[in-house]
Amino acid sequence: MSELHADVQIARAVEAARALGRDGSDPGELIDVLIEELQRRLPAVDANLNAAFAGLVSLQSMQVERAAAEQHRRSETLARLHDAMVALRPIESPEQLLERSTKEACQACGFERAVLLRVDGSTLVPESVYIEGDPSWAAELLAASQAAPMPLQMGTNETEALRRRRPLIVRNAAKESGVPEMASLYKTTSYVAAPIIPEGRVIGFLHADYCHTGRVVDEFDRDALFAFAEGFGFAYERATLLHRLRAQGTEVRRLLSSAEAVVRSHAEAELELVRMGDAGLASARSTAGLIAAPASLHEVLTRRECEVLRLLSAGHSNSTIAEQLVVSEATVKSHVQRILRRLNVRNRIEAAAVYHRLTGESARAARDSADRGR
C-alpha cells in the first residue's frame, strides 16, 4: 500500500468515527473506537449482522495474533542464527564443524531433525545426523543411509537445487522428493534442504524437518536453513584453510630446521684440500642436504620398501632379496630405485648408511659383538 493511499484510508476512518460521535488519532486507536461503537449499536439494528460482525472481529483478532507470533518467531530465529554463527566461527577443526553442524542448525532454526550430506560424485552421503532428544535413532539413520547413499539423478529435487544453487521445500516427501525410499527410511512427511556453497561450488546439503510433531515446513523454514547453510559454508571454508596453513607451517619449520642443521654441520667441518670436481660434488651435496632427512623410515617408505632396505643394508643382492621376499628380481630393482630417490641418496651404500643412522642397527650390532667378546 502506498503512503498516499494509506493516508486516504486513515482519513476515511477518522470521518466514520466522528460520524458516530467518536474520535481517534492513529490507526490502532481508530480500529478500537469503530469496533467498540459498532458492537454497541449493531445488536439493536440486526441480530444476524451483529453475529457476523462479532465473527469478523474474532477472525481479525486471530490474524493479528498469528502475525505477531510469526513476527516473534522470525525475530527469535534470526537472533539464534546469529548466535549459531558466533559459536561456529572460532572452531578451527573441519571435523568438529561437521559434527556440530546439524545440532546447531536445529537449535538455530527450531527444527527437530537435521542431516548433513556430502556431495560425492553422483550421490549424497550423510556425514552427520542430529535428532532432538533421540541420539540412538540418529545413529541408526546415519549408519543406514551411509550404507545406501542418496543418488543425484534426474527428477530429484536435490539435483535441481544443486544445479540452481538454491534451497528447496518439499511438503509431501512421499510424492515430491523423487526418492520415496529415503522419505520412508527417515519417516518424513515434509522437509526443507539448502546447499552448502563455499567458493561458489556445492559441496553438500543440509536437510531439516519436524520428525516428532510432523509439522509441515514453510517458506521461512527454507529461508532460515539456507541462511544457516551459507554461514556454515563460510565457517567450514575458513577452518579448512586454517588447517592447511597449519600443516604448511609445520612443514616449513621442519625444512628450516633441517637447513640450519646442514649449514651448521658444513660450517663446523674441517678444511680439506680437494680438486674442483670434488668441490663441485660437495656443493651439490650441500644443496641436496637442504632437503630435510626423514625422522624415520616410515615417513617416506612403504612397509615393503623398508623390508627391501633392511635386506639391502645387510649386504644382500637383488636376487637374494627377491628370493627372501618371494618376488621377482625386477620388482626388487624397482623398489631399490624408489628407495634411493625417496631417501635422496645416490647408491646402495648411502642408502644403507641412512638405514643404520635411523634405526641404530649398526650400533646395536657393535654392542652385541662387544658383549660376545667378554
C-alpha positions in Angstrom: 0.0 0.0 0.0 1.4 3.4 -1.0 1.8 6.1 1.6 -0.8 8.3 -0.1 -3.4 5.5 -0.2 -2.8 4.8 3.5 -3.4 8.5 4.3 -6.7 8.4 2.4 -7.8 5.2 4.3 -7.0 6.8 7.7 -8.9 10.0 6.8 -12.0 7.9 5.9 -11.7 6.1 9.3 -11.5 9.4 11.1 -14.6 10.7 9.3 -16.5 7.5 10.1 -15.6 7.7 13.8 -16.6 11.3 14.0 -20.0 10.5 12.3 -20.5 8.0 15.2 -19.6 10.7 17.7 -16.2 9.3 18.5 -12.6 10.4 17.7 -9.1 8.8 17.2 -5.7 9.8 16.0 -3.7 6.7 14.9 -4.9 3.6 13.0 -4.8 1.3 16.1 -6.9 3.7 18.2 -9.4 4.2 15.3 -9.9 0.5 14.9 -10.7 0.1 18.6 -13.1 3.1 18.5 -15.0 1.8 15.5 -15.3 -1.8 16.8 -16.4 -0.6 20.2 -19.1 1.7 18.7 -20.4 -0.9 16.2 -20.5 -3.6 18.9 -22.7 -1.2 21.0 -25.1 -0.2 18.1 -25.4 -3.3 16.0 -27.5 -5.5 18.4 -30.3 -3.0 18.2 -30.1 -2.9 14.4 -29.9 -6.6 13.3 -29.0 -9.6 15.3 -27.6 -11.6 12.3 -25.5 -8.6 11.3 -24.2 -8.3 14.8 -23.2 -12.0 14.9 -21.4 -11.7 11.6 -19.6 -8.6 12.8 -18.6 -10.5 16.0 -17.2 -13.3 13.9 -15.3 -10.8 11.7 -13.8 -9.2 14.8 -12.7 -12.7 16.1 -11.1 -13.6 12.8 -9.3 -10.2 12.7 -8.0 -10.8 16.3 -6.8 -14.2 15.4 -5.0 -12.9 12.3 -3.3 -10.2 14.4 -2.2 -12.8 17.0 -0.8 -15.1 14.3 1.0 -12.2 12.6 2.5 -11.2 15.9 3.5 -14.8 16.7 5.1 -15.2 13.3 7.0 -11.9 13.7 8.2 -13.1 17.1 9.3 -16.4 15.6 11.2 -14.7 12.8 12.9 -12.3 15.2 13.9 -15.2 17.6 15.2 -17.3 14.7 17.3 -14.5 13.3 18.8 -14.0 16.8 19.5 -17.7 17.2 21.1 -17.8 13.7 23.4 -15.0 14.7 24.3 -16.9 18.0 25.0 -20.1 16.0 27.4 -18.3 13.6 29.2 -16.8 16.6 29.5 -20.3 18.2 30.8 -21.9 14.9 33.2 -19.2 14.0 36.0 -20.0 16.5 36.1 -23.7 15.6 39.2 -24.4 13.6 38.7 -28.1 13.0 36.8 -29.1 9.9 35.8 -32.4 11.6 34.4 -30.7 14.7 32.4 -28.3 12.4 30.8 -31.3 10.6 29.8 -32.8 13.9 28.4 -29.6 15.3 26.6 -28.5 12.1 23.3 -30.5 12.5 22.8 -29.8 16.1 23.4 -26.0 15.6 21.0 -26.0 12.6 18.2 -27.4 14.8 18.9 -25.1 17.7 19.1 -22.0 15.5 16.2 -22.7 13.2 13.9 -24.6 15.6 13.9 -27.9 13.7 13.6 -31.3 15.3 16.0 -33.1 13.0 18.8 -32.1 10.6 21.0 -34.1 8.3 24.3 -33.0 6.7 25.0 -34.7 3.4 28.3 -34.6 1.4 28.3 -34.5 -2.4 30.3 -37.5 -3.6 30.2 -37.7 -7.4 26.6 -38.5 -8.2 25.5 -39.4 -4.7 24.7 -37.6 -1.4 26.5 -39.3 1.5 25.3 -38.4 5.1 28.1 -37.2 7.4 26.1 -36.1 10.4 22.5 -36.7 11.7 21.0 -34.9 14.8 17.6 -35.7 16.2 16.4 -33.7 19.2 16.2 -36.0 22.2 16.9 -39.2 20.3 20.6 -39.8 19.6 20.1 -43.6 19.2 17.7 -43.0 16.3 20.1 -40.5 14.8 22.9 -43.1 14.9 20.7 -45.7 13.3 19.7 -43.4 10.5 23.3 -42.3 9.9 24.5 -45.9 9.6 21.6 -47.0 7.3 21.8 -44.0 5.0 25.6 -44.3 4.7 25.2 -47.8 3.6 22.8 -46.7 0.8 23.7 -43.1 -0.3 21.1 -40.9 -1.9 21.5 -40.8 -5.7 21.6 -37.5 -7.5 19.6 -38.4 -10.6 17.3 -36.5 -12.9 13.9 -35.9 -11.4 15.1 -35.4 -7.8 14.6 -32.0 -6.1 18.2 -32.1 -4.8 19.6 -32.4 -8.3 17.7 -29.3 -9.4 18.7 -27.5 -6.2 22.3 -28.4 -6.9 22.1 -27.1 -10.5 20.4 -23.9 -9.5 22.3 -23.5 -6.1 19.0 -22.7 -4.4 17.2 -24.1 -1.4 14.1 -26.2 -1.7 10.9 -27.1 0.2 9.1 -30.4 -0.1 5.7 -30.5 1.5 4.8 -34.1 0.5 8.0 -36.1 0.7 6.5 -39.4 -0.4 5.3 -37.9 -3.7 7.5 -34.9 -4.4 11.0 -35.9 -3.2 11.8 -38.1 -6.2 13.4 -40.6 -3.7 10.5 -42.1 -1.9 12.6 -44.8 -0.3 14.6 -42.1 1.6 11.4 -40.5 2.8 10.3 -43.9 4.0 13.7 -44.5 5.8 13.6 -41.1 7.5 9.8 -41.3 8.1 9.5 -37.7 7.0 6.4 -36.0 5.6 7.9 -32.7 4.6 11.3 -31.2 4.7 13.5 -28.3 3.6 17.0 -28.5 2.1 19.7 -26.0 1.5 23.0 -26.3 -0.5 26.4 -25.6 1.1 28.3 -23.4 -1.3 31.7 -22.2 -0.3 33.9 -21.0 -3.1 30.9 -21.0 -5.4 30.7 -24.8 -5.6 28.0 -27.0 -4.0 29.9 -29.4 -1.6 26.9 -30.6 0.4 23.3 -30.2 1.6 21.6 -29.6 4.9 18.2 -31.3 5.2 15.8 -30.4 8.1 12.3 -31.3 9.2 10.0 -31.8 12.2 10.2 -35.5 12.7 8.5 -35.6 16.1 5.5 -33.3 15.7 5.1 -33.9 11.9 4.6 -30.1 11.4 4.6 -29.1 7.7 7.6 -26.9 6.8 7.1 -23.5 5.3 9.0 -20.9 3.3 10.5 -19.3 6.4 11.9 -22.7 7.4 13.5 -23.0 4.0 15.0 -19.5 4.1 16.3 -19.9 7.6 18.1 -23.1 6.8 19.6 -21.5 3.7 20.9 -18.7 5.8 22.4 -21.2 8.2 23.9 -23.2 5.4 25.5 -20.1 3.9 27.1 -19.1 7.2 28.2 -22.7 7.9 29.9 -22.8 4.4 32.0 -19.8 5.2 32.9 -21.2 8.6 33.9 -24.6 7.1 36.0 -22.8 4.3 37.8 -20.8 7.0 38.5 -23.9 9.1 39.8 -25.9 6.1 42.1 -23.0 5.1 43.5 -22.7 8.7 44.0 -26.5 8.8 46.0 -26.4 5.6 48.0 -23.3 6.7 49.0 -25.1 10.0 50.1 -28.1 8.1 52.2 -26.0 5.7 53.7 -24.0 8.6 54.8 -27.3 10.2 56.5 -28.4 7.0 58.2 -25.0 6.5 59.6 -25.1 10.1 60.8 -28.6 9.5 62.6 -27.6 6.4 64.1 -24.5 8.0 65.4 -26.6 10.9 66.9 -29.1 8.6 68.6 -26.3 6.5 70.0 -24.8 9.7 71.5 -28.2 10.7 73.1 -28.6 7.3 74.6 -25.1 7.3 75.9 -25.6 10.9 77.5 -29.0 10.0 79.3 -27.6 7.0 80.4 -24.5 8.9 82.0 -26.8 11.6 83.6 -29.2 9.1 87.3 -29.3 8.8 89.0 -27.7 5.8 90.4 -30.1 3.2 92.5 -29.8 0.0 90.2 -31.0 -2.7 90.1 -30.8 -6.5 87.4 -28.7 -8.2 85.5 -31.7 -9.2 85.3 -32.9 -5.6 84.4 -29.4 -4.5 81.5 -29.3 -7.0 80.3 -32.6 -5.7 80.4 -31.3 -2.1 78.5 -28.2 -3.2 75.9 -30.3 -4.9 75.6 -32.5 -1.8 75.2 -29.4 0.4 72.3 -28.2 -1.8 70.7 -31.7 -1.7 71.2 -31.6 2.1 68.8 -28.7 2.4 66.0 -31.2 1.7 65.2 -32.5 5.2 66.1 -36.1 6.0 63.2 -38.1 7.4 63.0 -38.6 11.1 62.0 -42.3 10.5 62.0 -44.6 7.5 58.2 -45.0 7.7 57.7 -41.3 6.9 59.0 -41.8 3.3 59.0 -45.6 2.6 56.3 -48.2 2.4 56.4 -51.3 4.6 57.7 -53.4 1.7 60.3 -50.8 0.8 61.5 -50.8 4.5 61.9 -54.6 4.2 63.9 -54.3 1.0 66.1 -51.6 2.6 66.7 -53.8 5.6 68.0 -56.7 3.5 69.9 -54.3 1.2 71.7 -52.8 4.3 72.6 -56.4 5.4 74.6 -56.7 2.1 72.2 -58.9 0.2 72.0 -58.8 -3.6 68.8 -58.1 -5.6 68.4 -61.8 -6.4 68.8 -62.8 -2.7 66.3 -60.2 -1.6 63.8 -61.4 -4.3 64.1 -64.9 -3.1 63.5 -64.0 0.5 60.5 -61.8 -0.2 59.1 -64.2 -2.9 59.0 -61.5 -5.6 60.8 -61.1 -8.9 64.2 -59.5 -9.2 62.7 -56.8 -11.4 60.3 -55.9 -8.6 63.2 -55.6 -6.2 65.1 -53.4 -8.6 62.1 -51.1 -8.8 61.9 -50.9 -5.0 65.6 -50.1 -4.8 65.3 -47.2 -7.3 62.3 -45.7 -5.4 64.2 -46.1 -2.1 67.2 -44.2 -3.5 65.0 -41.5 -4.8 63.0 -41.1 -1.7 66.0 -41.1 0.6 67.8 -38.6 -1.7 70.9 -40.8 -1.9 73.0 -41.9 -4.9 73.7 -45.6 -4.3 73.1 -48.6 -2.1 75.9 -47.8 0.3 74.5 -44.3 1.1 71.0 -45.9 1.5 72.4 -48.4 4.0 74.1 -45.6 5.9 70.8 -43.8 6.2 69.1 -47.0 7.3 71.7 -47.6 10.0 71.6 -44.0 11.2 67.8 -44.0 11.5 67.4 -47.5 13.0 70.7 -47.7 15.0 71.2 -51.3 14.0 75.0 -50.8 13.4 75.4 -49.5 16.9 73.4 -52.4 18.3 75.4 -54.8 16.3 78.6 -53.3 17.6 77.3 -53.6 21.2 76.3 -57.2 20.6 79.7 -58.0 19.3 81.4 -56.4 22.2 79.2 -58.4 24.6 80.0 -61.6 22.9 83.7 -60.9 23.2 83.5 -60.5 27.0 
